[in-house]
Amino acid sequence: MLSSTRSGKRSNATLPKSGVHSLNNPSVGRGIRRTPPTIDTNLNSYDRTDPFQAFNVLLKLFSSLSSRIGGCQYRLTPQEHKLSLHLLHIVEPFVGSTPSKRTLITRQPTEILDVIVFHVASRADLLSLALTCSRMHDVVIPRHFDYRVVKCRVSSISVWNHLSVHRSLAMNVRRLEVLDERAVSVSCSDNANANLGTSNRATEMVPGGISSTETDLEDTDDELGMHEKHERYLLNALVKMTHLESFVWSCNHSPISIDVLWPVLLRCHTLEEVQINDNMVFSPAVVEEAEAEAGAGSSSNTVARRLKVVSLKSTRHAYGSVKHPDFTRVKGMLNDCPNLQSLDISYTQPRSLPQTHLPADDLFLFGRWPNLTSLTLNNLRCSSATSLSAASTFLFAHAHLETLHLELNPGSLTGHGQKLIFEPNSLPRLRELRAHRDLVSALLACPSIVPRPLEIIKGVQLSSEVNPAFFSNLRQFGVYVKRIELTSWNEMDDIRRLIDSVPRLSWLDLGKKGYGRPVNNGRSSTGISPGGKLSSSSTSYTPTVNVNEWATLLSAAPELTTFHGIRFFYEISPQAQTSLATSSSSGNNTMMNSVSSGSGFGLSTDRSRIRKNDETASVLAWRCPRLRRVDHWEDGGGKVIVIVKDGEGKEKDKGAPRWEVRRIKQ
């Protein structure tokens, strides 16, 4: 008895604590089971666009199988089987091991796809999206790709009627360009074969599938009211373009004024860029019109808060030009743009009135834009000393300017002895300056607490009357200047003084020699026309400069990498250029052999010119170790000569430098 008691105690002691608890708790031995979770088997209760809910329900359903009793364990009812298949179809496009035939985005309705594509602004991105599958192609191409950019004339009534009728399509327009009526029309299909470099050509881009024609909409009996009809259709279409981002007006031969379009553009809250090329923008407004505009402006405080870029330019056409231009219209337009970042105002004298000038007094008095970073003012005039003082205050108020192109008319102050004087600490963030030589010198000498990060200087003329103060100010205050683009020059001594004044010079463009004449003008042997191009009487260009002299001069700039304005290299035939391009990886001797062994182009002239060009490249590479880019023998052809050194570094003496012809983006 005692032994059994001891054994019973020992057996209880050897049991785990959970076992002891189960012995002491009689409810555990009764085998209480948890009730299985209730799962809704209605297929319509689960959203097809919510894979997380479907996955959680599947997990709950499979977890409940082990808790079932008897033969129902690990078995699904017919309703549960249908539910599991339905839930798998929902989850499969997201986590399926095998890719679905139709991806998630293409399973969406067409309306949702249209809204998604609506937020893609770039035409290149739209084209890439359209090429993914036929479903996306059917949505992107007809509704978005053809409507992102629209270019047509103001007389294209069918286009304006189409956009005004189809409001959903007009909302897809991001850039609208109204072309000049007298511009030569070039369709998009002929754009590759047409030379669009001339100003009288324009490319039209209109959506396809426009059912109505110009004849259906025009009333040929009412020719006097045709311009009013053009204006009405254009305004109706412009109102529907609620997501327009860029607007370009180049319709210079139409009586439609920008004053009519500007209130409609202000309603478009997504507008970011406006470019107007019209003489009427600088014409004085009538007193009644100005009062009406002032009353309309007082009643509605609509401003273009997202408008950041504004460009106002005149043309050389006589239509719309006036004898006394002013800023009456421009003042009201710019007052509605409080967040401007880039402003470009360029005035060009028309052919009929070559002596007219645009006074800038009103602009300097009323213009204040705290976020302005880029300012371009071309061919403006300061009429008095008060205007110059206002200009100085205007520039001082815009402390965030980084790019300034200021070309005031020099003849407006002749005989008065007045100059633009900068206030201390003006333009502390300026990086690029294009102005007259005296204006550049005055800005460099202007005191500033923090040195200006001025790196680029343009528009300077180095004539025989160069003020010595310009070079001294450039040497003392232009410590960050790296790039200089001259308008003209006369003597090499001025170029030498300029290089000595800018020790960190890496880019130098001399422009034209003299007063707008090419460097080698007047020599019949060169075959260069006054415009700088090859004349018809000569088929080749021969440089007449001394390469050694120029290389010695440029050696004073150890960081110089780009030099334009002087053409050192001889012209060779296109066949020889092709042969040189194919054998550019070999040495100079191999190139010469390839030219001489060819048929038809292995002439003595090409061989001698190639040899001289090789010598020129060697001299430039020896005197200017970092020089890489110089002028091509063709002027304005979009080509440059690049000096390439083989095996730089430890093996720099392995091969002689060679030259290559490359194209650049213009």
Buried (B, 14 or more C-beta within 10 A) or exposed (E): EEEEEEEEEEEEEEEEEEEEEBEEEEEEEEEEEEEBEEEEBEEEEBEEEEBEBBBEBBEEBEEBBEEEEEEEEEEBEEEBEEBBEBBEEBBBBEEEEEEEEEBEBBBBEEEEBBEBBBEBBEBEBBEEBBEEEEBBBEBBBBBBBBBBBBBBBBBBBBBBBBBBBBEEBBBBBBBBBBBBBBBEEBEEEEEEEBEEEEEEBBBBBBBEEBEEEEEEBBEEEEEEEBBEBBBBBBBBBBBBBBBBBBBBBBBBBBEBBBBEBBBBBBBBBBBBBBBBBBBBBBBBBEEEBBEEBEEEBEEEEBBBEBBBBBBBBBBBBEBBBBEEBBBBBBBBBBEBBBBBBBBBBBBBBBEEBEEBBBBBBBBBBBBBBEEBBBBBBBBBBBEBEEBBBBBBBBBBBBBBBBBBBBBBBEEBBEEEEBEBEBBEBBBBBBBBBBBBBBBBBBBBBBEBEEEBEBBBBBBBBBBEEBEEEBBBBBBEBBBBBBBBBBBBBBEEEBBBBBBBBBBBBBBBBBBBBEEEEBBBBEEEEBBBBEEBBBBEEBEBBBBEEEBEEBBBBBBBBEBBBBBBBBBBBBBBBEBBBEBBEEBBEEBBEEBBBBBBEBEEBBBEEBBEBBEBBBEBBBBBBEBBBEBBBBBBBBBEBEBBBBBBBBEEEEEEEEBBBBBBBEEEEE
